[in-house]
Amino acid sequence: MSLQTGSQSNFSDAALMERVVDRDETALAALYDRYAGMLSSVLNRILRDTQAAEEILQDIFYQLWRTATDFDSSRGSLPGWLAVIARHRAISRLRRHRPEQGEELLENTIVMPFNLETAVAQQELLGRVKQALDGLPKEQRSTLELAYFEGLTHSEIAERTGDPLGTVKTRLRTAVETLKRKLQP
Amino acid sequence: MSTHLKHDEDFDLYALGALEGEEKSALESHVASCSDCARKLAEARGRISLLAFSAPPVEPSPGVKERLMRQLHATAEGRSQGRASVEAERATRFFGPQSTRRWSLVFAPAAAILAFAAIFLWTENARLQSELVTLRAAADQQKSQANQAREILHVAQATDTVVVALKKMPGSPDGDAKVSYNAKMGKLVYDGWIEPAPADKCYQLWLVPMQGDPINAGVFTPSKGKTEMWMATVPQGMPAKMFAVTLEPAGGMPHPTGPKIFVGGVS
């Protein structure tokens, strides 16, 4: 039996995924409503191309529909997995790599220390992440953003910025240390 | 088993994709045989995925959801057609070579009528399902708009909301805009019109706090001659010094880089 879309907003991700496995389209629509905004933002930030971002966004949710039975909620967080695969696909597109299917990423366990199932929870976390990033020195923040949004490795960042490799490594290590401290649940 | 990593941050750097060469392969081979470190890597993946929230907010167009739902229906119909073909093949195997010509003459007209009826009903069903998806998408969109309108009204009516008129900077495109900001709620409402941004550019609204760097409050690409109103969420309890709209590359930037178009100080 399918539930009405409007009443799905109170269901947990795991409950909605069970209904997606049962081919309930309204459950997928509810998950889309819950996470499409976050994914659209990161896809647009990486690609700076609305059309490409929307193609990938649609494809991610279609993949979720197709491979719902493979998703094991005990292995990790759905929004975490969605964010990882969105970033992965966008960077692959940006670098003109062959787009990977992403099913293999389902095997990665992702522990999300926060519940992101409501808009309020997402907004609160958005504020925390922004505050954590705003607190970083500019060089650390821009190095972190090159790694996250452009998918650059240590040496690629050094090549891009002209900074010594050691400096890049120290900046990035310090930035992730700070993030880890500030984003404790 | 290989030795544990010296620094736990290596898991975050791996999740970020920054490690390379020996550092990367050493971590991968160690994690494959150490459950403690596999758990730390899973936590690091979750933590790094939170950086998605630092991207300037961009809502997808309603068409994406509509196309997705159509895609699901197309797949479901494909499966139904597949099942129908299998059933037809089974029926052919059962009635085909074994049945007599006399039975064929009796049942052939009835079968043809049934086949036409089935095709008509299937086509009609597909059309109605497609309409239903469109209507659902439209209803969802209206509901979302109604919710946003309620929230905008809530911000506008709050007694502690401040309204800041934005002034056009010399040489900027024509326009007129204001921002209603409620620091306690962490919400602001942009209301205004402005000439469309050039191709490959967009406008971006910034909250400039009393202390610290400007905070992104939304990217927008207005249509010609249209007034628009939208709401954005910013960190709660942030005292604002001013608001500014800048012209940025399409998709927005993490920090303002382009010329100021509108500026308004909070009195």
HADDOCK unambig.tbl for C-alpha pairs under 7 A between the chains (distance, minus, plus):
assign (segid A and resid 37 and name CA) (segid B and resid 58 and name CA) 6.59 0.50 0.50
assign (segid A and resid 37 and name CA) (segid B and resid 59 and name CA) 5.08 0.50 0.50
assign (segid A and resid 37 and name CA) (segid B and resid 60 and name CA) 6.57 0.50 0.50
assign (segid A and resid 38 and name CA) (segid B and resid 52 and name CA) 6.96 0.50 0.50
assign (segid A and resid 38 and name CA) (segid B and resid 53 and name CA) 6.58 0.50 0.50
assign (segid A and resid 40 and name CA) (segid B and resid 58 and name CA) 5.94 0.50 0.50
assign (segid A and resid 40 and name CA) (segid B and resid 59 and name CA) 6.19 0.50 0.50
assign (segid A and resid 40 and name CA) (segid B and resid 60 and name CA) 5.89 0.50 0.50
assign (segid A and resid 41 and name CA) (segid B and resid 55 and name CA) 5.60 0.50 0.50
assign (segid A and resid 41 and name CA) (segid B and resid 56 and name CA) 6.00 0.50 0.50
assign (segid A and resid 41 and name CA) (segid B and resid 57 and name CA) 4.91 0.50 0.50
assign (segid A and resid 41 and name CA) (segid B and resid 58 and name CA) 4.62 0.50 0.50
assign (segid A and resid 41 and name CA) (segid B and resid 59 and name CA) 6.90 0.50 0.50
assign (segid A and resid 42 and name CA) (segid B and resid 52 and name CA) 5.36 0.50 0.50
assign (segid A and resid 42 and name CA) (segid B and resid 55 and name CA) 5.34 0.50 0.50
assign (segid A and resid 44 and name CA) (segid B and resid 251 and name CA) 5.81 0.50 0.50
assign (segid A and resid 45 and name CA) (segid B and resid 55 and name CA) 5.91 0.50 0.50
assign (segid A and resid 45 and name CA) (segid B and resid 56 and name CA) 7.00 0.50 0.50
assign (segid A and resid 45 and name CA) (segid B and resid 251 and name CA) 5.90 0.50 0.50
assign (segid A and resid 48 and name CA) (segid B and resid 250 and name CA) 5.99 0.50 0.50
assign (segid A and resid 48 and name CA) (segid B and resid 251 and name CA) 4.96 0.50 0.50
assign (segid A and resid 54 and name CA) (segid B and resid 60 and name CA) 6.75 0.50 0.50
assign (segid A and resid 54 and name CA) (segid B and resid 64 and name CA) 6.47 0.50 0.50
assign (segid A and resid 58 and name CA) (segid B and resid 64 and name CA) 6.20 0.50 0.50
assign (segid A and resid 58 and name CA) (segid B and resid 68 and name CA) 5.81 0.50 0.50
assign (segid A and resid 62 and name CA) (segid B and resid 68 and name CA) 6.83 0.50 0.50
assign (segid A and resid 80 and name CA) (segid B and resid 46 and name CA) 5.64 0.50 0.50
assign (segid A and resid 80 and name CA) (segid B and resid 49 and name CA) 5.80 0.50 0.50
assign (segid A and resid 83 and name CA) (segid B and resid 49 and name CA) 5.77 0.50 0.50
assign (segid A and resid 83 and name CA) (segid B and resid 52 and name CA) 6.55 0.50 0.50
assign (segid A and resid 84 and name CA) (segid B and resid 49 and name CA) 5.98 0.50 0.50
assign (segid A and resid 109 and name CA) (segid B and resid 42 and name CA) 5.26 0.50 0.50
assign (segid A and resid 110 and name CA) (segid B and resid 42 and name CA) 4.44 0.50 0.50
assign (segid A and resid 110 and name CA) (segid B and resid 43 and name CA) 6.23 0.50 0.50
assign (segid A and resid 110 and name CA) (segid B and resid 45 and name CA) 5.64 0.50 0.50
assign (segid A and resid 110 and name CA) (segid B and resid 46 and name CA) 5.30 0.50 0.50
assign (segid A and resid 111 and name CA) (segid B and resid 42 and name CA) 5.22 0.50 0.50
assign (segid A and resid 111 and name CA) (segid B and resid 43 and name CA) 4.70 0.50 0.50
assign (segid A and resid 111 and name CA) (segid B and resid 46 and name CA) 5.06 0.50 0.50
assign (segid A and resid 112 and name CA) (segid B and resid 43 and name CA) 6.63 0.50 0.50
assign (segid A and resid 112 and name CA) (segid B and resid 46 and name CA) 4.51 0.50 0.50
assign (segid A and resid 112 and name CA) (segid B and resid 47 and name CA) 6.72 0.50 0.50
assign (segid A and resid 126 and name CA) (segid B and resid 53 and name CA) 5.33 0.50 0.50
assign (segid A and resid 126 and name CA) (segid B and resid 54 and name CA) 6.86 0.50 0.50
assign (segid A and resid 127 and name CA) (segid B and resid 234 and name CA) 6.47 0.50 0.50
assign (segid A and resid 127 and name CA) (segid B and resid 235 and name CA) 4.43 0.50 0.50
assign (segid A and resid 129 and name CA) (segid B and resid 51 and name CA) 6.96 0.50 0.50
assign (segid A and resid 129 and name CA) (segid B and resid 53 and name CA) 6.67 0.50 0.50
assign (segid A and resid 129 and name CA) (segid B and resid 54 and name CA) 6.36 0.50 0.50
assign (segid A and resid 130 and name CA) (segid B and resid 54 and name CA) 5.85 0.50 0.50
assign (segid A and resid 134 and name CA) (segid B and resid 213 and name CA) 6.78 0.50 0.50
assign (segid A and resid 147 and name CA) (segid B and resid 16 and name CA) 6.44 0.50 0.50
assign (segid A and resid 147 and name CA) (segid B and resid 18 and name CA) 6.27 0.50 0.50
assign (segid A and resid 148 and name CA) (segid B and resid 16 and name CA) 5.96 0.50 0.50
assign (segid A and resid 151 and name CA) (segid B and resid 17 and name CA) 6.41 0.50 0.50
assign (segid A and resid 152 and name CA) (segid B and resid 18 and name CA) 6.30 0.50 0.50
assign (segid A and resid 153 and name CA) (segid B and resid 17 and name CA) 6.13 0.50 0.50
assign (segid A and resid 153 and name CA) (segid B and resid 18 and name CA) 3.83 0.50 0.50
assign (segid A and resid 153 and name CA) (segid B and resid 19 and name CA) 6.08 0.50 0.50
assign (segid A and resid 153 and name CA) (segid B and resid 20 and name CA) 6.74 0.50 0.50
assign (segid A and resid 154 and name CA) (segid B and resid 18 and name CA) 5.20 0.50 0.50
assign (segid A and resid 154 and name CA) (segid B and resid 19 and name CA) 6.54 0.50 0.50
assign (segid A and resid 173 and name CA) (segid B and resid 9 and name CA) 6.49 0.50 0.50
assign (segid A and resid 176 and name CA) (segid B and resid 9 and name CA) 6.66 0.50 0.50
assign (segid A and resid 176 and name CA) (segid B and resid 12 and name CA) 6.63 0.50 0.50
assign (segid A and resid 177 and name CA) (segid B and resid 9 and name CA) 6.36 0.50 0.50
